[in-house]
Amino acid sequence: MICISIQNKTYGEILEILADPKVEMAEIRLDRCPLSDEEIADLFGNSDTPLIATCRISEVASPAESERLLRLAAQSGARFADLEIEAPAPLSKAFQKFCHDSGTEIIRSYHNFDCTPSEEELHKALARCFRYGADIAKIVTTCNDAQDASRIESLYSLVLEDIDSLQGKLIAFGMGEYGRSTRLDCLRRGAPFTYCALSEAEATAPGQWTGESMREALYPGSRAFHAGGIVMPASKSFAQRAILAAALADGCSHLSGYSPCGDTLAAIKLARTLGAEVAIDGTDLTIRGIAAAYCSLDLDEVHCGESGLLTRLTIPVLSAINSHPFTLRGEGTLLRRPLNSAAAIMASFGVLLSNASSREGKELFVPLSAKGSLIPGTAEVPGSGGSQLISGLLMSLPLCKSDSELSVSDPKSIPYMYITLDVLRHFGIKTRSEMEGDAELLQNQDWSSCSAINFKIKGSQRYKAADFPIEGDWSAAANFLVAGAVYGSAEILGLDAKSLQADITILDILVDAGAVVSQMEDGAVCVRKAPLEAFTVDLNNAPDLFPIAAILAVFCAGESRLAGVGRLASKESDRAKAILEMLTQMGVEASVEGDVMLIEGESLSSRLLSGRRLKGGEYTSHHDHRMVMALKVASLAAESPIVIDDEACVGKSFPDFLELFAKGISEA
């Protein structure tokens, strides 16, 4: 990335500079800009541009004044604070703790304005930076000849004790004409950003490039992504549950915020098969339900399209309200996806499932046959296979004639169970739940610490008609947000920042990776490009994020670790295999160890300058809508076009994705 150094500018002039979309990040020289405390607080507190606060001790009244100004910037929201390695030890130690508490990363900087010292002295300076709290070390010397330039660049091959890699943690370049090339080359070697001037006349050091000349050198032929005001489609997780609940209800329900896709259209078709009346008027659905009761229907067959969720909701629901055996059919990739543990779980409630075709083996697939009515009672079921069938039980057991208790061990995709409970609550169905787990679960609501969930479900309940707003889809938004974080910016509308959707986790992932994430007063969620670093995340509760999180990791310096591989086998594709195949074909180093995928990433700048752009060519989506979206995001950094064999499968969840994504693409 390119950081513009700003000096000798007023508050208003700085705001005007930061308003330029070409300014990726900026260093504010607090020692050289005439800013009041109020202006510093406002500048660092309200800017969406990643900002570095710099205040050289030699250019202010005292070390104490330098520390005060840097503290004010850090407290207000500075992304980085630059403190010279020569700062007094007591100041350094206190400031390190302050920045840690404020969430500001520390740049410890070493400058030599006379020469480039020996390798030994450079190594000592670098080690001191990290010893004294650096998140990023900055080593800048004056290069008097080509040997000096080579010596400063040699730092990138150095291995320090307790630091596995300097990727993304070191900015080393030279001043003067001999050091000029190192200011660009440091990006190729893994520096998170480099410094440039607004113009030649405003250079802060000899040999400094202008931002315009650096952009021309870094981004020739590259593409950027800037998406503004894009409205997300309805969450199919909420939509399918709400459509089915409205179909079961007594009376006329109104669902707002609807948008069509393959899976929600399948839910509407199923609702009509059950006997509900469904009217579609733009983004509004009106559904007159069937007032469902236990064993009140007489259906021989239902169809669930290509939706795995709808299938797993329908199996227990129809087993409760249908009076005789039925066949459940589907299409497309659904026919190849085994229904892990469904037969065993349904047998616990008196329903026998079997393959309706002559398919060999013990695994259960659609089409399937279901015999026996759902019997209420107490059962313990495994949650390791996911939440969808459990959600179906939560929707169906209230219709039985007596109470039930459902204990879920080793639960996964927990947020989706609570989406189900939220929908049930709106339609008049009451349940109780209790989580079991360690102290971290209770203190931080960390779902990964949950070892079991116990549901208590009262029988003889009836669904009541409701007015229900369908949320925007965080799964869809994740692709735009990642594209913005890597290539430019994105502003997304129609999302609930307090959503129960598991894929809202993408915000935490982006923040951990270093992207700038904010929410506007109108509710828009915004993300902006920033220096990205490797992250670790557990996606057991949000497996649909895996493809796009993997692409994000490709552009994060260092080794990222994504847990939850075991949840990917029974998606529209064998996603773990598909993701590894995709990354390998792109030239990215990736592997799987147990339940964790390891991805070796490097910054976009490093890829562009080193000739390690992602490899283009013909790719398969495995007919998986989420793989198509991830491939489209990756394609912006490919050396040649990425051609996907089946792009139409995005219609399963987001028919307008390709068109909306294309609108955000521009020349860098």
C-alpha positions as CSV (number, residue, x, y, z in Angstrom):
1,M,0.0,0.0,0.0
2,I,1.0,3.6,-0.5
3,C,1.1,5.9,2.5
4,I,1.1,9.7,1.8
5,S,3.1,11.7,4.3
6,I,1.3,14.9,5.2
7,Q,3.2,17.9,6.7
8,N,2.6,21.7,6.9
9,K,-1.1,21.3,6.3
10,T,-4.1,22.8,8.2
11,Y,-7.0,20.7,9.4
12,G,-9.2,21.6,6.4
13,E,-6.4,20.9,3.9
14,I,-5.8,17.5,5.5
15,L,-9.5,16.6,5.2
16,E,-9.5,17.6,1.6
17,I,-6.5,15.3,0.9
18,L,-8.1,12.4,2.7
19,A,-11.3,12.8,0.7
20,D,-9.4,11.7,-2.5
21,P,-10.2,8.0,-3.1
22,K,-6.7,7.5,-4.5
23,V,-5.2,8.1,-1.0
24,E,-5.0,4.6,0.5
25,M,-3.5,5.7,3.8
26,A,-1.7,8.7,5.3
27,E,0.9,9.7,7.8
28,I,0.0,12.8,9.8
29,R,3.1,14.6,10.9
30,L,1.8,16.1,14.2
31,D,5.2,17.8,14.7
32,R,4.8,19.7,11.4
33,C,1.0,20.3,11.0
34,P,-0.6,23.1,13.0
35,L,-3.4,21.1,14.6
36,S,-5.3,21.8,17.9
37,D,-6.0,19.0,20.3
38,E,-9.7,19.1,19.2
39,E,-8.7,18.8,15.5
40,I,-6.3,15.9,16.2
41,A,-9.1,14.0,18.1
42,D,-11.6,14.6,15.3
43,L,-9.1,13.7,12.5
44,F,-8.1,10.4,14.0
45,G,-11.5,9.6,15.4
46,N,-13.6,10.1,12.2
47,S,-11.4,9.2,9.3
48,D,-12.0,5.9,7.3
49,T,-8.5,6.2,5.9
50,P,-5.9,4.3,7.9
51,L,-3.8,6.9,9.6
52,I,-0.3,6.9,11.1
53,A,0.4,9.4,13.9
54,T,4.0,10.6,13.8
55,C,5.6,13.2,16.1
56,R,9.4,13.4,16.1
57,I,10.9,14.3,19.5
58,S,13.5,16.5,17.9
59,E,10.8,18.8,16.3
60,V,8.7,19.5,19.4
61,A,9.3,21.0,22.8
62,S,10.1,17.8,24.7
63,P,9.7,14.0,24.7
64,A,6.7,14.5,27.0
65,E,4.9,16.7,24.4
66,S,5.6,14.2,21.7
67,E,4.1,11.4,23.9
68,R,1.1,13.5,24.7
69,L,0.3,14.2,21.0
70,L,0.8,10.5,20.1
71,R,-1.4,9.4,23.0
72,L,-4.1,11.8,21.9
73,A,-4.1,10.4,18.4
74,A,-4.0,6.8,19.6
75,Q,-6.8,7.3,22.0
76,S,-8.9,8.9,19.2
77,G,-8.5,6.0,16.9
78,A,-5.1,6.1,15.0
79,R,-4.4,2.9,13.3
80,F,-0.6,3.3,13.8
81,A,1.6,5.4,16.1
82,D,5.2,6.0,15.2
83,L,7.6,6.3,18.1
84,E,11.4,6.7,17.5
85,I,13.6,4.0,19.0
86,E,15.6,6.8,20.7
87,A,12.6,7.7,22.9
88,P,13.3,7.5,26.7
89,A,12.8,4.0,28.1
90,P,10.1,5.0,30.6
91,L,8.1,6.7,27.9
92,S,8.5,3.7,25.5
93,K,7.2,1.2,28.0
94,A,4.2,3.3,29.1
95,F,3.4,4.2,25.5
96,Q,3.5,0.5,24.5
97,K,0.9,-0.4,27.1
98,F,-1.2,2.6,26.2
99,C,-1.3,1.7,22.5
100,H,-2.1,-2.0,23.3
101,D,-5.1,-0.9,25.4
102,S,-6.2,1.6,22.6
103,G,-5.9,-0.9,19.8
104,T,-3.3,1.1,18.0
105,E,-0.3,-0.7,16.4
106,I,3.1,0.7,17.2
107,I,5.8,1.5,14.6
108,R,9.2,1.8,16.3
109,S,11.4,3.7,13.9
110,Y,15.2,4.0,13.5
111,H,16.6,6.8,11.2
112,N,20.1,7.5,10.2
113,F,20.3,10.7,8.1
114,D,24.1,10.5,7.5
115,C,24.8,7.0,6.2
116,T,23.8,3.4,6.1
117,P,25.7,1.7,9.0
118,S,27.1,-1.8,8.9
119,E,25.0,-4.9,8.7
120,E,25.8,-5.6,12.3
121,E,24.5,-2.1,13.4
122,L,21.4,-2.5,11.2
123,H,20.6,-5.9,12.8
124,K,21.0,-4.4,16.2
125,A,18.7,-1.5,15.3
126,L,16.1,-3.9,14.0
127,A,16.3,-6.2,17.1
128,R,15.9,-3.1,19.3
129,C,12.7,-2.1,17.5
130,F,11.0,-5.4,18.3
131,R,12.5,-5.7,21.7
132,Y,10.9,-2.4,22.6
133,G,7.4,-3.2,21.5
134,A,7.2,-2.8,17.7
135,D,4.3,-4.3,15.8
136,I,6.1,-2.9,12.8
137,A,9.8,-2.0,12.6
138,K,10.8,0.9,10.4
139,I,14.5,1.2,9.4
140,V,15.4,4.2,7.2
141,T,19.0,5.2,6.4
142,T,20.7,7.5,3.9
143,C,22.2,5.5,1.0
144,N,25.3,7.1,-0.5
145,D,25.9,4.3,-3.0
146,A,24.4,1.1,-4.4
147,Q,26.1,-1.0,-1.7
148,D,24.2,0.9,1.0
149,A,20.9,0.2,-0.8
150,S,21.7,-3.5,-1.0
151,R,22.6,-3.5,2.7
152,I,19.3,-1.9,3.8
153,E,17.3,-4.4,1.6
154,S,19.2,-7.4,3.1
155,L,17.3,-6.9,6.3
156,Y,14.3,-8.7,4.7
157,S,16.2,-11.9,4.6
158,L,17.2,-11.7,8.2
159,V,15.7,-14.2,10.7
160,L,15.2,-12.8,14.2
161,E,14.8,-14.8,17.4
162,D,11.1,-15.2,18.3
163,I,10.0,-13.8,14.9
164,D,9.3,-16.5,12.4
165,S,8.9,-14.1,9.5
166,L,9.3,-10.3,8.8
167,Q,6.5,-10.5,6.2
168,G,4.3,-7.5,6.9
169,K,6.4,-6.5,10.0
170,L,9.3,-4.6,8.5
171,I,9.5,-1.3,6.5
172,A,13.1,-0.8,5.4
173,F,14.3,1.6,2.7
174,G,16.9,4.2,1.9
175,M,16.9,8.0,1.5
176,G,18.7,9.8,-1.3
177,E,18.9,8.9,-5.0
178,Y,20.6,5.6,-4.3
179,G,17.8,4.6,-2.0
180,R,15.0,5.7,-4.2
181,S,14.4,2.3,-5.8
182,T,14.2,0.7,-2.3
183,R,11.1,2.7,-1.5
184,L,9.2,0.7,-4.1
185,D,11.2,-2.6,-3.7
186,C,10.4,-2.8,0.0
187,L,6.8,-3.6,-1.0
188,R,7.9,-6.5,-3.2
189,R,9.9,-7.8,-0.2
190,G,6.9,-7.8,2.1
191,A,6.6,-4.3,3.6
192,P,3.0,-3.5,4.5
193,F,3.3,-0.1,3.0
194,T,5.7,2.5,1.8
195,Y,5.8,6.3,2.2
196,C,5.3,8.9,-0.5
197,A,4.9,12.7,-0.8
198,L,1.9,14.7,-2.1
199,S,4.3,16.4,-4.6
200,E,8.0,16.7,-5.2
201,A,8.0,20.0,-3.4
202,E,6.4,18.4,-0.3
203,A,8.8,15.5,0.1
204,T,9.6,14.8,3.7
205,A,13.0,13.2,2.8
206,P,15.5,13.1,-0.1
207,G,14.5,10.5,-2.8
208,Q,10.9,10.2,-1.8
209,W,8.5,9.4,-4.6
210,T,5.2,11.2,-5.2
211,G,2.0,9.3,-4.6
212,E,1.1,9.6,-8.3
213,S,4.5,8.2,-9.5
214,M,4.3,5.3,-7.0
215,R,0.7,4.4,-8.1
216,E,1.9,4.3,-11.7
217,A,4.8,2.0,-10.8
218,L,2.7,-0.3,-8.5
219,Y,-0.6,-0.6,-10.3
220,P,-0.1,-0.7,-14.1
221,G,-2.9,-2.8,-15.6
222,S,-4.3,-3.6,-12.2
223,R,-8.0,-3.5,-11.2
224,A,-9.6,-1.9,-8.1
225,F,-12.9,-2.5,-6.4
226,H,-15.1,0.4,-5.1
227,A,-18.7,-0.6,-4.5
228,G,-21.1,2.0,-3.0
229,G,-24.6,1.7,-1.7
230,I,-25.1,-2.0,-2.7
231,V,-28.2,-3.5,-1.2
232,M,-27.9,-7.1,-0.1
233,P,-30.5,-9.7,-1.0
234,A,-32.7,-11.4,1.7
235,S,-31.0,-13.9,4.0
236,K,-32.2,-17.2,2.8
237,S,-31.5,-18.6,6.3
238,F,-34.2,-16.3,7.6
239,A,-36.4,-16.4,4.5
240,Q,-36.8,-20.1,4.2
241,R,-37.6,-20.5,7.9
242,A,-40.1,-17.7,7.8
243,I,-41.8,-18.9,4.6
244,L,-42.2,-22.4,6.2
245,A,-43.5,-20.9,9.5
246,A,-46.0,-18.7,7.7
247,A,-47.2,-21.7,5.7
248,L,-47.8,-23.6,8.9
249,A,-49.6,-20.6,10.6
250,D,-53.2,-19.9,11.2
251,G,-54.0,-16.7,9.3
252,C,-52.3,-14.4,6.9
253,S,-48.6,-13.5,7.3
254,H,-46.7,-10.6,5.7
255,L,-43.0,-11.0,5.0
256,S,-41.1,-7.9,3.9
257,G,-37.6,-7.6,2.5
258,Y,-38.0,-10.6,0.2
259,S,-35.8,-11.2,-2.8
260,P,-36.0,-14.2,-5.1
261,C,-33.3,-16.9,-5.4
262,G,-33.4,-20.6,-6.2
263,D,-33.6,-21.7,-2.5
264,T,-36.3,-19.3,-1.5
265,L,-38.4,-20.1,-4.6
266,A,-38.1,-23.7,-3.6
267,A,-39.5,-22.8,-0.1
268,I,-42.4,-21.0,-1.7
269,K,-43.1,-24.0,-4.0
270,L,-43.1,-26.2,-0.9
271,A,-45.4,-23.9,1.0
272,R,-47.9,-24.1,-1.9
273,T,-47.5,-27.9,-1.9
274,L,-48.5,-27.9,1.8
275,G,-51.7,-26.0,0.8
276,A,-50.6,-22.4,1.7
277,E,-51.6,-19.5,-0.5
278,V,-48.6,-17.3,-1.5
279,A,-48.7,-13.9,-3.2
280,I,-45.5,-12.1,-4.3
281,D,-45.6,-8.3,-4.7
282,G,-42.1,-7.0,-5.3
283,T,-40.2,-7.4,-2.0
284,D,-43.3,-8.4,-0.1
285,L,-44.7,-11.9,0.5
286,T,-48.3,-12.5,1.7
287,I,-48.8,-16.1,2.9
288,R,-52.1,-17.5,4.1
289,G,-51.2,-20.5,6.1
290,I,-52.8,-23.9,6.6
291,A,-53.2,-23.8,10.4
292,A,-51.1,-27.0,10.6
293,A,-51.8,-29.6,13.3
294,Y,-50.3,-33.0,14.1
295,C,-51.0,-35.5,11.3
296,S,-53.3,-33.0,9.5
297,L,-52.0,-33.5,5.9
298,D,-52.2,-36.4,3.5
299,L,-49.3,-35.8,1.1
300,D,-47.4,-38.5,-0.9
301,E,-44.5,-36.4,-2.1
302,V,-42.8,-33.0,-1.7
303,H,-39.9,-31.4,-3.6
304,C,-37.2,-29.2,-2.0
305,G,-35.4,-28.0,-5.1
306,E,-31.6,-27.8,-4.5
307,S,-31.8,-26.6,-0.9
308,G,-30.1,-28.6,1.8
309,L,-31.6,-26.4,4.5
310,L,-35.1,-26.8,3.2
311,T,-34.7,-30.5,3.0
312,R,-33.6,-30.8,6.6
313,L,-36.4,-28.5,7.8
314,T,-39.0,-30.4,5.9
315,I,-38.1,-34.0,7.0
316,P,-39.2,-33.5,10.6
317,V,-41.9,-30.9,9.9
318,L,-43.7,-33.2,7.4
319,S,-43.1,-36.2,9.7
320,A,-45.2,-34.3,12.3
321,I,-48.0,-32.9,10.1
322,N,-48.4,-35.7,7.5
323,S,-50.5,-38.7,8.3
324,H,-48.7,-41.4,6.2
325,P,-45.3,-42.1,4.6
326,F,-44.0,-39.7,2.1
327,T,-41.1,-39.2,-0.4
328,L,-38.9,-36.1,-0.4
329,R,-37.3,-35.2,-3.8
330,G,-34.8,-32.7,-4.9
331,E,-32.5,-31.7,-7.8
332,G,-29.0,-30.6,-8.8
333,T,-26.1,-30.8,-6.2
334,L,-28.6,-31.8,-3.5
335,L,-28.8,-35.3,-5.0
336,R,-25.0,-35.8,-4.3
337,R,-25.0,-34.5,-0.8
338,P,-25.2,-37.1,2.0
339,L,-27.6,-36.3,4.8
340,N,-25.1,-37.1,7.6
341,S,-26.7,-38.6,10.8
342,A,-30.2,-37.7,9.6
343,A,-31.5,-41.3,9.7
344,A,-30.2,-41.8,13.3
345,I,-31.5,-38.6,14.6
346,M,-35.0,-39.1,13.1
347,A,-35.1,-42.7,14.4
348,S,-34.8,-41.2,17.9
349,F,-38.3,-39.7,17.3
350,G,-39.9,-42.7,15.6
351,V,-39.3,-41.8,12.0
352,L,-37.5,-44.2,9.6
353,L,-35.6,-42.7,6.7
354,S,-34.3,-44.6,3.7
355,N,-33.1,-44.0,0.2
356,A,-36.0,-43.9,-2.2
357,S,-33.7,-45.0,-5.1
358,S,-31.6,-48.1,-5.6
359,R,-28.4,-46.2,-4.5
360,E,-26.0,-48.6,-2.8
361,G,-24.3,-48.0,0.6
362,K,-25.3,-46.9,4.0
363,E,-25.4,-43.1,3.5
364,L,-28.7,-41.4,3.1
365,F,-29.4,-39.2,0.0
366,V,-32.3,-37.4,-1.6
367,P,-34.7,-38.7,-2.9
368,L,-35.6,-40.4,0.4
369,S,-38.6,-42.1,1.9
370,A,-39.9,-41.3,5.4
371,K,-42.1,-43.6,7.4
372,G,-43.7,-43.0,10.8
373,S,-45.1,-40.0,12.6
374,L,-42.9,-37.8,14.7
375,I,-43.1,-39.0,18.3
376,P,-42.5,-36.4,21.0
377,G,-40.2,-37.2,23.9
378,T,-36.7,-36.9,25.3
379,A,-33.6,-37.5,23.1
380,E,-29.9,-36.7,22.9
381,V,-28.7,-36.0,19.4
382,P,-25.3,-35.1,18.0
383,G,-24.8,-31.6,16.7
384,S,-21.5,-32.2,15.0
385,G,-23.2,-32.7,11.6
386,G,-24.7,-29.2,11.7
387,S,-27.8,-27.3,12.8
388,Q,-30.3,-27.7,10.0
389,L,-32.0,-30.9,11.0
390,I,-32.1,-29.8,14.6
391,S,-33.7,-26.6,13.4
392,G,-36.3,-28.8,11.7
393,L,-37.0,-30.6,15.0
394,L,-37.4,-27.2,16.8
395,M,-40.0,-26.3,14.2
396,S,-41.9,-29.6,14.3
397,L,-41.9,-30.8,17.9
398,P,-44.1,-27.9,19.1
399,L,-46.9,-29.4,16.9
400,C,-46.7,-32.7,18.6
401,K,-49.3,-33.5,21.3
402,S,-47.0,-33.6,24.3
403,D,-43.8,-32.0,25.5
404,S,-40.2,-32.8,24.3
405,E,-36.7,-32.3,25.5
406,L,-33.9,-32.1,22.9
407,S,-30.3,-32.3,24.1
408,V,-27.7,-31.4,21.4
409,S,-24.1,-32.5,22.1
410,D,-21.1,-31.0,20.4
411,P,-23.2,-28.4,18.6
412,K,-22.0,-26.7,15.4
413,S,-23.5,-23.7,13.5
414,I,-25.1,-22.7,16.8
415,P,-26.2,-19.2,15.6
416,Y,-28.5,-20.9,13.0
417,M,-30.4,-22.7,15.8
418,Y,-31.0,-19.4,17.4
419,I,-32.2,-17.9,14.1
420,T,-34.8,-20.7,14.2
421,L,-35.8,-19.8,17.7
422,D,-36.1,-16.1,16.7
423,V,-38.4,-17.0,13.8
424,L,-40.5,-19.3,16.0
425,R,-40.9,-16.6,18.6
426,H,-42.4,-14.2,16.0
427,F,-44.9,-16.9,14.9
428,G,-46.0,-17.6,18.5
429,I,-44.0,-20.7,19.2
430,K,-42.3,-20.8,22.6
431,T,-39.2,-22.8,23.5
432,R,-36.5,-22.7,26.2
433,S,-32.8,-23.3,25.8
434,E,-29.8,-23.7,28.0
435,M,-26.2,-23.8,26.9
436,E,-23.4,-25.8,28.6
437,G,-19.8,-24.8,28.3
438,D,-16.8,-23.3,30.0
439,A,-16.3,-19.9,31.6
440,E,-15.4,-18.3,28.4
441,L,-18.8,-19.1,26.9
442,L,-20.5,-17.4,29.8
443,Q,-18.2,-14.4,29.9
444,N,-17.7,-13.7,26.2
445,Q,-20.5,-15.6,24.5
446,D,-17.9,-17.6,22.6
447,W,-20.0,-20.3,20.9
448,S,-16.9,-22.4,20.2
449,S,-16.8,-23.1,23.9
450,C,-20.3,-24.5,24.0
451,S,-20.3,-28.2,24.7
452,A,-24.1,-28.9,24.6
453,I,-27.5,-27.1,24.3
454,N,-30.7,-28.3,26.0
455,F,-34.0,-27.4,24.4
456,K,-37.3,-27.7,26.3
457,I,-40.3,-27.7,23.9
458,K,-43.9,-27.5,24.9
459,G,-46.3,-29.6,22.8
460,S,-49.8,-28.8,21.4
461,Q,-48.7,-25.4,20.2
462,R,-49.9,-23.7,17.0
463,Y,-48.2,-21.3,14.6
464,K,-49.9,-17.9,14.5
465,A,-49.7,-15.5,11.5
466,A,-47.1,-12.7,11.8
467,D,-45.6,-9.7,10.1
468,F,-41.9,-10.6,9.7
469,P,-39.1,-8.5,8.2
470,I,-36.4,-10.6,6.4
471,E,-32.9,-9.4,7.1
472,G,-30.2,-8.9,4.4
473,D,-27.8,-11.7,3.9
474,W,-24.4,-11.5,5.6
475,S,-23.1,-14.5,3.5
476,A,-23.6,-12.5,0.3
477,A,-22.2,-9.3,1.8
478,A,-18.9,-11.1,2.9
479,N,-17.8,-11.3,-0.8
480,F,-18.1,-7.5,-1.4
481,L,-16.6,-6.7,2.0
482,V,-13.5,-8.8,1.3
483,A,-13.2,-7.3,-2.2
484,G,-13.3,-3.9,-0.6
485,A,-10.7,-4.8,2.0
486,V,-8.2,-6.1,-0.6
487,Y,-8.8,-3.9,-3.6
488,G,-10.4,-0.6,-2.4
489,S,-13.6,-0.1,-0.6
490,A,-17.2,-1.3,-0.2
491,E,-20.4,0.2,1.3
492,I,-23.2,-2.3,1.9
493,L,-26.8,-1.6,2.7
494,G,-29.6,-3.7,4.1
495,L,-27.7,-5.5,6.8
496,D,-28.5,-5.8,10.5
497,A,-25.4,-5.1,12.6
498,K,-27.0,-7.0,15.5
499,S,-28.0,-10.0,13.4
500,L,-28.0,-13.6,14.7
501,Q,-26.6,-14.7,11.3
502,A,-23.4,-16.6,11.8
503,D,-21.7,-15.0,8.8
504,I,-21.7,-11.6,10.5
505,T,-18.4,-13.1,11.8
506,I,-16.9,-11.7,8.6
507,L,-16.6,-8.3,10.4
508,D,-14.5,-9.8,13.2
509,I,-12.3,-11.6,10.6
510,L,-11.8,-8.3,8.6
511,V,-10.9,-6.4,11.8
512,D,-8.5,-9.1,12.9
513,A,-6.9,-9.0,9.5
514,G,-6.4,-5.2,9.7
515,A,-9.1,-3.9,7.4
516,V,-10.9,-0.6,8.3
517,V,-14.5,-1.5,9.2
518,S,-17.2,1.0,10.2
519,Q,-20.9,1.5,10.3
520,M,-22.6,4.7,9.0
521,E,-25.5,6.5,10.6
522,D,-27.8,5.2,7.9
523,G,-26.8,1.6,8.8
524,A,-24.4,1.1,5.9
525,V,-21.5,-1.2,6.7
526,C,-18.3,0.0,5.2
527,V,-14.9,-1.5,4.7
528,R,-11.7,0.1,3.3
529,K,-8.4,-1.3,2.2
530,A,-5.6,-1.3,4.8
531,P,-2.4,-3.3,5.4
532,L,-3.6,-6.9,5.9
533,E,-2.0,-9.5,8.2
534,A,-2.5,-13.2,8.8
535,F,-5.5,-14.2,11.0
536,T,-6.7,-17.2,12.9
537,V,-10.5,-18.0,12.9
538,D,-12.7,-20.9,13.9
539,L,-15.4,-21.3,11.2
540,N,-17.2,-24.3,12.7
541,N,-20.2,-22.1,13.4
542,A,-19.9,-20.2,10.1
543,P,-18.8,-22.7,7.4
544,D,-20.3,-20.8,4.5
545,L,-17.6,-18.1,5.0
546,F,-14.8,-20.6,4.3
547,P,-14.4,-19.9,0.5
548,I,-14.2,-16.1,0.8
549,A,-12.2,-16.2,4.1
550,A,-9.7,-18.3,2.2
551,I,-9.4,-15.7,-0.5
552,L,-8.9,-13.0,2.1
553,A,-6.1,-15.1,3.6
554,V,-4.3,-15.1,0.3
555,F,-3.7,-11.4,0.6
556,C,-2.8,-11.3,4.3
557,A,0.9,-11.3,5.0
558,G,1.9,-14.5,6.9
559,E,0.2,-17.8,7.6
560,S,-3.5,-17.7,8.3
561,R,-5.3,-20.6,10.0
562,L,-9.0,-21.4,9.3
563,A,-10.5,-24.1,11.5
564,G,-13.7,-26.0,10.6
565,V,-12.6,-28.0,7.6
566,G,-14.7,-30.9,8.8
567,R,-17.9,-28.9,8.3
568,L,-17.3,-28.6,4.5
569,A,-17.6,-32.1,3.1
570,S,-21.4,-32.1,2.6
571,K,-22.0,-28.6,1.1
572,E,-22.9,-28.0,-2.6
573,S,-19.4,-29.4,-3.2
574,D,-16.7,-31.0,-1.1
575,R,-15.7,-27.5,-0.2
576,A,-12.4,-28.3,1.6
577,K,-11.2,-30.2,-1.4
578,A,-12.5,-27.6,-3.8
579,I,-10.9,-24.7,-1.9
580,L,-7.5,-26.4,-1.8
581,E,-7.8,-27.3,-5.5
582,M,-8.6,-23.6,-6.3
583,L,-5.7,-22.2,-4.2
584,T,-3.2,-24.7,-5.6
585,Q,-4.2,-23.8,-9.1
586,M,-3.8,-20.1,-8.3
587,G,-0.2,-20.7,-7.1
588,V,-1.0,-20.3,-3.4
589,E,0.6,-22.5,-0.8
590,A,-2.1,-24.1,1.3
591,S,-2.6,-27.4,3.2
592,V,-4.9,-29.0,5.7
593,E,-3.8,-30.3,9.1
594,G,-6.6,-32.0,10.9
595,D,-9.5,-29.6,11.1
596,V,-7.5,-26.5,10.1
597,M,-6.6,-25.1,6.7
598,L,-3.3,-23.3,6.6
599,I,-2.9,-20.6,3.9
600,E,0.4,-18.7,3.2
601,G,-0.5,-15.2,2.2
602,E,1.2,-12.1,1.0
603,S,0.1,-8.5,0.4
604,L,-1.5,-7.5,-2.9
605,S,1.4,-5.0,-3.4
606,S,4.0,-7.8,-2.9
607,R,2.1,-10.0,-5.4
608,L,2.0,-7.2,-8.0
609,L,5.6,-6.3,-7.8
610,S,7.1,-9.8,-7.4
611,G,5.2,-11.3,-10.4
612,R,3.3,-13.6,-8.1
613,R,-0.2,-12.6,-9.2
614,L,-2.8,-15.4,-9.0
615,K,-2.8,-17.7,-11.9
616,G,-5.6,-17.4,-14.4
617,G,-7.1,-20.0,-16.6
618,E,-10.1,-22.4,-16.5
619,Y,-11.5,-23.1,-13.0
620,T,-14.4,-25.3,-11.9
621,S,-16.9,-24.0,-9.4
622,H,-18.0,-27.6,-8.7
623,H,-21.5,-26.1,-9.2
624,D,-21.1,-24.3,-5.9
625,H,-22.5,-20.8,-5.6
626,R,-20.1,-19.8,-2.9
627,M,-17.1,-21.0,-4.9
628,V,-18.2,-18.8,-7.8
629,M,-18.3,-15.7,-5.6
630,A,-14.9,-16.4,-4.1
631,L,-13.4,-17.0,-7.6
632,K,-14.8,-13.7,-8.8
633,V,-13.1,-11.8,-5.9
634,A,-9.8,-13.6,-6.5
635,S,-10.0,-12.8,-10.2
636,L,-9.2,-9.1,-9.7
637,A,-5.6,-10.1,-8.8
638,A,-5.1,-12.7,-11.5
639,E,-2.4,-12.4,-14.1
640,S,-4.9,-13.6,-16.8
641,P,-8.7,-14.0,-16.9
642,I,-10.2,-16.6,-14.6
643,V,-12.8,-18.6,-16.6
644,I,-15.4,-20.4,-14.4
645,D,-17.2,-23.4,-15.9
646,D,-20.6,-22.7,-14.1
647,E,-21.4,-19.2,-13.0
648,A,-25.1,-19.6,-13.3
649,C,-25.2,-21.6,-10.0
650,V,-25.0,-18.3,-8.1
651,G,-28.7,-18.1,-8.7
652,K,-29.2,-20.6,-5.9
653,S,-28.6,-17.7,-3.4
654,F,-27.8,-14.5,-5.2
655,P,-29.0,-14.2,-8.8
656,D,-27.8,-10.6,-9.2
657,F,-24.3,-11.2,-7.8
658,L,-22.4,-11.2,-11.0
659,E,-24.0,-7.9,-12.3
660,L,-23.6,-6.1,-9.0
661,F,-20.0,-7.3,-8.5
662,A,-19.0,-6.2,-12.0
663,K,-20.2,-2.6,-11.3
664,G,-17.7,-2.2,-8.5
665,I,-14.6,-3.0,-10.7
666,S,-12.5,-0.2,-12.1
667,E,-8.9,0.5,-13.1
668,A,-6.6,1.0,-10.1
